[in-house]
Each structure stands twice: as C-alpha cells, then as structure tokens.
Amino acid sequence: MLFVVIFLGILILIGTTIVITTIIERSYKVDFFKSSSSAIDNTNSIKKCDLLEEKTRVISLSEDKLAVICDDRIEIINLSNDQIEKVVNY
C-alpha cells in the first residue's frame, strides 16, 4: 500500500511539473530571461531598417504597432512609445 501511495505521489508531481512547464512555455508575453544587454535594449548595437529601400515593407499590426520587414529582419515598432519592441532575424 505504501508503494502505491509513493507511486501516485511521484505521478502527481511529474504531472504538475509538466503542466506548469507547458503554461510557462506558452506564455509568450512573459520575458523571464530579460537582460540589459539584449539587442532591443542596446540601441547602439542594432541596425535599424532603412525605410527608403525598395525591398522594405511596412505592415500595420494594430493601431499602435507596425511591422517593418527588411532584407534579413523584421522589426515590431510600438508607436505609443516610439520604440522597437521586438527584432526577429531570419
């Protein structure tokens, strides 16, 4: 009987760990590992897209967000605070 209780306890522990890990992984708005040396915070190290190039496209995502698509990157710009929110390299 003791082995059944221990087995069920371990099973519950593993199950809750998987559920919590999945919830954390799927919460895309939470940035757990934000560092001050990231490319978004350090504006000196990022190369901004040139809006005068013919290849550059600007797409409206919402009322206050734009996506600027360059040759090798996509920049998400927040118009309410005039900052680059996210840079996606591809």
A tleap script that builds the chain and sets N, CA, C and O, in Angstrom:
source leaprc.protein.ff14SB
mol = sequence {
  NMET LEU PHE VAL VAL ILE PHE LEU GLY ILE
  LEU ILE LEU ILE GLY THR THR ILE VAL ILE
  THR THR ILE ILE GLU ARG SER TYR LYS VAL
  ASP PHE PHE LYS SER SER SER SER ALA ILE
  ASP ASN THR ASN SER ILE LYS LYS CYS ASP
  LEU LEU GLU GLU LYS THR ARG VAL ILE SER
  LEU SER GLU ASP LYS LEU ALA VAL ILE CYS
  ASP ASP ARG ILE GLU ILE ILE ASN LEU SER
  ASN ASP GLN ILE GLU LYS VAL VAL ASN CTYR
}
set mol.1.N position { 0.817 -1.187 0.000 }
set mol.1.CA position { 0.000 0.000 0.000 }
set mol.1.C position { 0.870 1.262 0.000 }
set mol.1.O position { 0.547 2.257 -0.650 }
set mol.2.N position { 1.965 1.198 0.734 }
set mol.2.CA position { 2.870 2.345 0.787 }
set mol.2.C position { 3.477 2.615 -0.576 }
set mol.2.O position { 3.649 3.776 -0.947 }
set mol.3.N position { 3.808 1.573 -1.335 }
set mol.3.CA position { 4.389 1.743 -2.659 }
set mol.3.C position { 3.395 2.386 -3.624 }
set mol.3.O position { 3.790 3.162 -4.494 }
set mol.4.N position { 2.114 2.068 -3.475 }
set mol.4.CA position { 1.077 2.668 -4.329 }
set mol.4.C position { 0.963 4.161 -4.037 }
set mol.4.O position { 0.839 4.965 -4.961 }
set mol.5.N position { 1.004 4.535 -2.773 }
set mol.5.CA position { 0.919 5.945 -2.381 }
set mol.5.C position { 2.136 6.707 -2.894 }
set mol.5.O position { 2.000 7.818 -3.405 }
set mol.6.N position { 3.322 6.119 -2.761 }
set mol.6.CA position { 4.540 6.774 -3.256 }
set mol.6.C position { 4.486 6.901 -4.777 }
set mol.6.O position { 4.857 7.942 -5.320 }
set mol.7.N position { 4.029 5.858 -5.471 }
set mol.7.CA position { 3.935 5.902 -6.929 }
set mol.7.C position { 2.956 6.981 -7.388 }
set mol.7.O position { 3.251 7.729 -8.320 }
set mol.8.N position { 1.792 7.065 -6.737 }
set mol.8.CA position { 0.826 8.092 -7.101 }
set mol.8.C position { 1.346 9.498 -6.790 }
set mol.8.O position { 1.070 10.435 -7.539 }
set mol.9.N position { 2.078 9.651 -5.721 }
set mol.9.CA position { 2.677 10.945 -5.384 }
set mol.9.C position { 3.681 11.391 -6.428 }
set mol.9.O position { 3.699 12.555 -6.827 }
set mol.10.N position { 4.524 10.455 -6.873 }
set mol.10.CA position { 5.504 10.777 -7.911 }
set mol.10.C position { 4.789 11.093 -9.221 }
set mol.10.O position { 5.196 12.003 -9.943 }
set mol.11.N position { 3.729 10.352 -9.534 }
set mol.11.CA position { 2.958 10.587 -10.753 }
set mol.11.C position { 2.304 11.967 -10.729 }
set mol.11.O position { 2.304 12.668 -11.741 }
set mol.12.N position { 1.750 12.360 -9.593 }
set mol.12.CA position { 1.139 13.687 -9.452 }
set mol.12.C position { 2.208 14.772 -9.567 }
set mol.12.O position { 1.976 15.799 -10.204 }
set mol.13.N position { 3.355 14.560 -8.970 }
set mol.13.CA position { 4.450 15.537 -9.036 }
set mol.13.C position { 4.927 15.726 -10.469 }
set mol.13.O position { 5.133 16.862 -10.897 }
set mol.14.N position { 5.106 14.659 -11.210 }
set mol.14.CA position { 5.541 14.749 -12.606 }
set mol.14.C position { 4.463 15.427 -13.448 }
set mol.14.O position { 4.782 16.256 -14.300 }
set mol.15.N position { 3.202 15.093 -13.226 }
set mol.15.CA position { 2.105 15.700 -13.984 }
set mol.15.C position { 2.005 17.198 -13.770 }
set mol.15.O position { 1.847 17.953 -14.730 }
set mol.16.N position { 2.094 17.638 -12.521 }
set mol.16.CA position { 2.021 19.074 -12.254 }
set mol.16.C position { 3.234 19.796 -12.822 }
set mol.16.O position { 3.116 20.931 -13.284 }
set mol.17.N position { 4.392 19.160 -12.793 }
set mol.17.CA position { 5.589 19.768 -13.377 }
set mol.17.C position { 5.413 19.967 -14.879 }
set mol.17.O position { 5.789 21.010 -15.415 }
set mol.18.N position { 4.852 18.985 -15.552 }
set mol.18.CA position { 4.628 19.104 -16.999 }
set mol.18.C position { 3.614 20.204 -17.289 }
set mol.18.O position { 3.799 20.978 -18.228 }
set mol.19.N position { 2.548 20.284 -16.501 }
set mol.19.CA position { 1.528 21.318 -16.715 }
set mol.19.C position { 2.104 22.706 -16.481 }
set mol.19.O position { 1.869 23.611 -17.282 }
set mol.20.N position { 2.846 22.891 -15.407 }
set mol.20.CA position { 3.434 24.201 -15.102 }
set mol.20.C position { 4.441 24.594 -16.177 }
set mol.20.O position { 4.472 25.752 -16.594 }
set mol.21.N position { 5.260 23.655 -16.630 }
set mol.21.CA position { 6.239 23.952 -17.677 }
set mol.21.C position { 5.550 24.334 -18.975 }
set mol.21.O position { 6.008 25.240 -19.671 }
set mol.22.N position { 4.470 23.668 -19.311 }
set mol.22.CA position { 3.727 23.998 -20.528 }
set mol.22.C position { 3.107 25.382 -20.431 }
set mol.22.O position { 3.132 26.135 -21.405 }
set mol.23.N position { 2.557 25.728 -19.286 }
set mol.23.CA position { 1.960 27.059 -19.110 }
set mol.23.C position { 3.021 28.138 -19.234 }
set mol.23.O position { 2.786 29.154 -19.888 }
set mol.24.N position { 4.171 27.946 -18.628 }
set mol.24.CA position { 5.248 28.933 -18.718 }
set mol.24.C position { 5.746 29.050 -20.144 }
set mol.24.O position { 6.017 30.155 -20.615 }
set mol.25.N position { 5.869 27.938 -20.834 }
set mol.25.CA position { 6.363 27.954 -22.205 }
set mol.25.C position { 5.392 28.659 -23.143 }
set mol.25.O position { 5.814 29.351 -24.070 }
set mol.26.N position { 4.107 28.490 -22.911 }
set mol.26.CA position { 3.100 29.082 -23.794 }
set mol.26.C position { 2.818 30.545 -23.475 }
set mol.26.O position { 2.194 31.230 -24.285 }
set mol.27.N position { 3.252 31.040 -22.335 }
set mol.27.CA position { 3.011 32.448 -22.001 }
set mol.27.C position { 4.079 33.296 -22.680 }
set mol.27.O position { 5.135 33.555 -22.103 }
set mol.28.N position { 3.800 33.721 -23.898 }
set mol.28.CA position { 4.779 34.408 -24.717 }
set mol.28.C position { 5.012 35.846 -24.277 }
set mol.28.O position { 6.038 36.426 -24.633 }
set mol.29.N position { 4.111 36.434 -23.527 }
set mol.29.CA position { 4.283 37.820 -23.125 }
set mol.29.C position { 5.224 37.969 -21.935 }
set mol.29.O position { 5.717 39.067 -21.677 }
set mol.30.N position { 5.477 36.905 -21.218 }
set mol.30.CA position { 6.339 36.951 -20.048 }
set mol.30.C position { 7.772 36.713 -20.488 }
set mol.30.O position { 8.081 35.692 -21.103 }
set mol.31.N position { 8.646 37.658 -20.170 }
set mol.31.CA position { 10.050 37.535 -20.532 }
set mol.31.C position { 10.839 37.256 -19.255 }
set mol.31.O position { 11.200 38.180 -18.526 }
set mol.32.N position { 11.106 35.970 -18.990 }
set mol.32.CA position { 11.784 35.591 -17.761 }
set mol.32.C position { 13.271 35.916 -17.786 }
set mol.32.O position { 13.853 36.240 -16.750 }
set mol.33.N position { 13.883 35.833 -18.944 }
set mol.33.CA position { 15.328 35.981 -19.038 }
set mol.33.C position { 15.704 37.269 -19.753 }
set mol.33.O position { 16.548 37.251 -20.650 }
set mol.34.N position { 15.096 38.381 -19.375 }
set mol.34.CA position { 15.396 39.659 -19.997 }
set mol.34.C position { 16.711 40.183 -19.420 }
set mol.34.O position { 16.872 40.300 -18.205 }
set mol.35.N position { 17.630 40.491 -20.305 }
set mol.35.CA position { 18.915 41.013 -19.859 }
set mol.35.C position { 19.095 42.414 -20.404 }
set mol.35.O position { 18.504 42.780 -21.420 }
set mol.36.N position { 19.904 43.182 -19.730 }
set mol.36.CA position { 20.110 44.567 -20.150 }
set mol.36.C position { 20.979 44.660 -21.390 }
set mol.36.O position { 21.053 45.725 -22.003 }
set mol.37.N position { 21.639 43.581 -21.779 }
set mol.37.CA position { 22.496 43.616 -22.953 }
set mol.37.C position { 21.824 43.037 -24.188 }
set mol.37.O position { 22.505 42.692 -25.154 }
set mol.38.N position { 20.508 42.925 -24.174 }
set mol.38.CA position { 19.820 42.370 -25.335 }
set mol.38.C position { 19.841 43.365 -26.481 }
set mol.38.O position { 20.103 44.550 -26.278 }
set mol.39.N position { 19.567 42.884 -27.682 }
set mol.39.CA position { 19.645 43.716 -28.877 }
set mol.39.C position { 18.568 44.793 -28.889 }
set mol.39.O position { 18.762 45.840 -29.507 }
set mol.40.N position { 17.451 44.568 -28.232 }
set mol.40.CA position { 16.384 45.561 -28.235 }
set mol.40.C position { 16.721 46.708 -27.292 }
set mol.40.O position { 16.482 47.870 -27.621 }
set mol.41.N position { 17.274 46.395 -26.125 }
set mol.41.CA position { 17.584 47.433 -25.156 }
set mol.41.C position { 18.816 48.240 -25.556 }
set mol.41.O position { 18.872 49.444 -25.306 }
set mol.42.N position { 19.775 47.608 -26.155 }
set mol.42.CA position { 21.009 48.275 -26.534 }
set mol.42.C position { 20.847 48.821 -27.949 }
set mol.42.O position { 21.125 48.119 -28.922 }
set mol.43.N position { 20.401 50.067 -28.068 }
set mol.43.CA position { 20.080 50.630 -29.380 }
set mol.43.C position { 21.325 50.934 -30.203 }
set mol.43.O position { 21.221 51.147 -31.411 }
set mol.44.N position { 22.493 50.959 -29.582 }
set mol.44.CA position { 23.714 51.213 -30.339 }
set mol.44.C position { 24.130 50.016 -31.176 }
set mol.44.O position { 24.782 50.183 -32.207 }
set mol.45.N position { 23.768 48.815 -30.755 }
set mol.45.CA position { 24.245 47.618 -31.438 }
set mol.45.C position { 23.299 47.117 -32.517 }
set mol.45.O position { 23.685 46.251 -33.301 }
set mol.46.N position { 22.061 47.635 -32.587 }
set mol.46.CA position { 21.151 47.144 -33.614 }
set mol.46.C position { 21.187 48.062 -34.822 }
set mol.46.O position { 21.341 49.278 -34.705 }
set mol.47.N position { 21.042 47.446 -35.984 }
set mol.47.CA position { 20.987 48.204 -37.222 }
set mol.47.C position { 19.520 48.314 -37.607 }
set mol.47.O position { 18.862 47.304 -37.860 }
set mol.48.N position { 19.012 49.525 -37.652 }
set mol.48.CA position { 17.600 49.713 -37.956 }
set mol.48.C position { 17.379 49.567 -39.452 }
set mol.48.O position { 18.278 49.816 -40.255 }
set mol.49.N position { 16.172 49.162 -39.814 }
set mol.49.CA position { 15.812 49.008 -41.219 }
set mol.49.C position { 15.756 50.371 -41.901 }
set mol.49.O position { 15.279 51.348 -41.323 }
set mol.50.N position { 16.239 50.422 -43.114 }
set mol.50.CA position { 16.192 51.642 -43.899 }
set mol.50.C position { 14.849 51.691 -44.621 }
set mol.50.O position { 14.562 50.837 -45.460 }
set mol.51.N position { 14.032 52.680 -44.299 }
set mol.51.CA position { 12.697 52.760 -44.879 }
set mol.51.C position { 12.710 53.269 -46.319 }
set mol.51.O position { 11.681 53.224 -46.992 }
set mol.52.N position { 13.860 53.755 -46.806 }
set mol.52.CA position { 13.939 54.278 -48.162 }
set mol.52.C position { 14.259 53.199 -49.189 }
set mol.52.O position { 14.150 53.444 -50.390 }
set mol.53.N position { 14.651 52.015 -48.740 }
set mol.53.CA position { 14.949 50.932 -49.680 }
set mol.53.C position { 13.665 50.408 -50.308 }
set mol.53.O position { 12.600 50.453 -49.691 }
set mol.54.N position { 13.770 49.914 -51.534 }
set mol.54.CA position { 12.593 49.393 -52.228 }
set mol.54.C position { 12.128 48.061 -51.642 }
set mol.54.O position { 10.942 47.740 -51.713 }
set mol.55.N position { 13.035 47.289 -51.070 }
set mol.55.CA position { 12.694 45.974 -50.535 }
set mol.55.C position { 11.976 46.052 -49.187 }
set mol.55.O position { 11.345 45.082 -48.768 }
set mol.56.N position { 12.065 47.187 -48.510 }
set mol.56.CA position { 11.476 47.333 -47.183 }
set mol.56.C position { 9.967 47.490 -47.285 }
set mol.56.O position { 9.460 48.293 -48.069 }
set mol.57.N position { 9.248 46.695 -46.465 }
set mol.57.CA position { 7.790 46.776 -46.418 }
set mol.57.C position { 7.353 47.125 -45.007 }
set mol.57.O position { 7.983 46.709 -44.035 }
set mol.58.N position { 6.272 47.892 -44.894 }
set mol.58.CA position { 5.705 48.265 -43.605 }
set mol.58.C position { 4.283 47.722 -43.548 }
set mol.58.O position { 3.470 47.973 -44.437 }
set mol.59.N position { 3.996 46.969 -42.479 }
set mol.59.CA position { 2.687 46.356 -42.305 }
set mol.59.C position { 2.105 46.818 -40.972 }
set mol.59.O position { 2.796 46.812 -39.953 }
set mol.60.N position { 0.841 47.218 -40.982 }
set mol.60.CA position { 0.165 47.630 -39.756 }
set mol.60.C position { -0.344 46.396 -39.023 }
set mol.60.O position { -1.123 45.618 -39.574 }
set mol.61.N position { 0.096 46.220 -37.784 }
set mol.61.CA position { -0.355 45.090 -36.972 }
set mol.61.C position { -1.568 45.448 -36.127 }
set mol.61.O position { -2.471 44.630 -35.953 }
set mol.62.N position { -1.588 46.659 -35.606 }
set mol.62.CA position { -2.715 47.156 -34.828 }
set mol.62.C position { -2.671 48.675 -34.885 }
set mol.62.O position { -1.924 49.247 -35.678 }
set mol.63.N position { -3.464 49.327 -34.051 }
set mol.63.CA position { -3.490 50.792 -34.068 }
set mol.63.C position { -2.162 51.402 -33.648 }
set mol.63.O position { -1.799 52.479 -34.121 }
set mol.64.N position { -1.437 50.731 -32.771 }
set mol.64.CA position { -0.206 51.319 -32.271 }
set mol.64.C position { 1.027 50.466 -32.546 }
set mol.64.O position { 2.071 50.697 -31.937 }
set mol.65.N position { 0.937 49.481 -33.451 }
set mol.65.CA position { 2.094 48.649 -33.755 }
set mol.65.C position { 2.265 48.493 -35.258 }
set mol.65.O position { 1.299 48.292 -35.995 }
set mol.66.N position { 3.521 48.590 -35.698 }
set mol.66.CA position { 3.896 48.395 -37.093 }
set mol.66.C position { 4.946 47.310 -37.189 }
set mol.66.O position { 5.752 47.129 -36.276 }
set mol.67.N position { 4.934 46.589 -38.297 }
set mol.67.CA position { 5.989 45.623 -38.590 }
set mol.67.C position { 6.744 46.135 -39.805 }
set mol.67.O position { 6.150 46.385 -40.854 }
set mol.68.N position { 8.055 46.290 -39.660 }
set mol.68.CA position { 8.908 46.729 -40.759 }
set mol.68.C position { 9.729 45.520 -41.180 }
set mol.68.O position { 10.496 44.973 -40.387 }
set mol.69.N position { 9.563 45.101 -42.442 }
set mol.69.CA position { 10.236 43.921 -42.957 }
set mol.69.C position { 11.389 44.364 -43.851 }
set mol.69.O position { 11.179 45.016 -44.874 }
set mol.70.N position { 12.612 44.003 -43.453 }
set mol.70.CA position { 13.821 44.347 -44.211 }
set mol.70.C position { 14.349 43.090 -44.906 }
set mol.70.O position { 13.641 42.090 -45.030 }
set mol.71.N position { 15.606 43.159 -45.356 }
set mol.71.CA position { 16.228 42.023 -46.031 }
set mol.71.C position { 16.382 40.820 -45.107 }
set mol.71.O position { 16.048 39.700 -45.494 }
set mol.72.N position { 16.877 41.034 -43.904 }
set mol.72.CA position { 17.222 39.922 -43.021 }
set mol.72.C position { 16.554 39.986 -41.654 }
set mol.72.O position { 16.936 39.235 -40.756 }
set mol.73.N position { 15.572 40.859 -41.469 }
set mol.73.CA position { 14.976 41.022 -40.148 }
set mol.73.C position { 13.571 41.577 -40.240 }
set mol.73.O position { 13.175 42.154 -41.253 }
set mol.74.N position { 12.836 41.395 -39.178 }
set mol.74.CA position { 11.516 42.002 -39.007 }
set mol.74.C position { 11.553 42.767 -37.684 }
set mol.74.O position { 11.916 42.211 -36.647 }
set mol.75.N position { 11.178 44.039 -37.728 }
set mol.75.CA position { 11.152 44.860 -36.531 }
set mol.75.C position { 9.709 45.206 -36.197 }
set mol.75.O position { 8.965 45.680 -37.056 }
set mol.76.N position { 9.315 44.970 -34.952 }
set mol.76.CA position { 7.993 45.349 -34.460 }
set mol.76.C position { 8.164 46.655 -33.701 }
set mol.76.O position { 8.880 46.711 -32.701 }
set mol.77.N position { 7.503 47.710 -34.179 }
set mol.77.CA position { 7.654 49.039 -33.593 }
set mol.77.C position { 6.366 49.423 -32.889 }
set mol.77.O position { 5.283 49.326 -33.465 }
set mol.78.N position { 6.486 49.860 -31.639 }
set mol.78.CA position { 5.357 50.341 -30.857 }
set mol.78.C position { 5.277 51.852 -31.042 }
set mol.78.O position { 6.197 52.572 -30.654 }
set mol.79.N position { 4.195 52.335 -31.625 }
set mol.79.CA position { 4.061 53.757 -31.919 }
set mol.79.C position { 3.697 54.579 -30.691 }
set mol.79.O position { 3.908 55.792 -30.691 }
set mol.80.N position { 3.161 53.965 -29.652 }
set mol.80.CA position { 2.782 54.724 -28.464 }
set mol.80.C position { 3.998 55.227 -27.697 }
set mol.80.O position { 3.938 56.286 -27.072 }
set mol.81.N position { 5.106 54.480 -27.736 }
set mol.81.CA position { 6.317 54.949 -27.064 }
set mol.81.C position { 7.507 55.075 -28.016 }
set mol.81.O position { 8.626 55.323 -27.567 }
set mol.82.N position { 7.286 54.908 -29.324 }
set mol.82.CA position { 8.308 55.067 -30.371 }
set mol.82.C position { 9.556 54.225 -30.111 }
set mol.82.O position { 10.677 54.716 -30.243 }
set mol.83.N position { 9.364 52.973 -29.746 }
set mol.83.CA position { 10.490 52.081 -29.506 }
set mol.83.C position { 10.300 50.790 -30.272 }
set mol.83.O position { 9.180 50.389 -30.590 }
set mol.84.N position { 11.423 50.146 -30.562 }
set mol.84.CA position { 11.381 48.835 -31.201 }
set mol.84.C position { 11.086 47.810 -30.123 }
set mol.84.O position { 11.853 47.658 -29.172 }
set mol.85.N position { 9.971 47.105 -30.275 }
set mol.85.CA position { 9.567 46.139 -29.268 }
set mol.85.C position { 10.252 44.797 -29.447 }
set mol.85.O position { 10.672 44.175 -28.471 }
set mol.86.N position { 10.367 44.347 -30.689 }
set mol.86.CA position { 10.923 43.030 -30.936 }
set mol.86.C position { 11.636 43.044 -32.288 }
set mol.86.O position { 11.174 43.674 -33.240 }
set mol.87.N position { 12.770 42.339 -32.358 }
set mol.87.CA position { 13.518 42.181 -33.601 }
set mol.87.C position { 13.624 40.679 -33.885 }
set mol.87.O position { 14.106 39.912 -33.051 }
set mol.88.N position { 13.168 40.273 -35.067 }
set mol.88.CA position { 13.215 38.864 -35.452 }
set mol.88.C position { 14.168 38.739 -36.630 }
set mol.88.O position { 13.924 39.303 -37.697 }
set mol.89.N position { 15.250 38.003 -36.435 }
set mol.89.CA position { 16.204 37.749 -37.514 }
set mol.89.C position { 15.838 36.451 -38.197 }
set mol.89.O position { 15.526 35.461 -37.535 }
set mol.90.N position { 15.874 36.450 -39.532 }
set mol.90.CA position { 15.594 35.218 -40.258 }
set mol.90.C position { 16.544 35.046 -41.396 }
set mol.90.O position { 16.460 34.058 -42.126 }
savepdb mol mol.pdb
quit
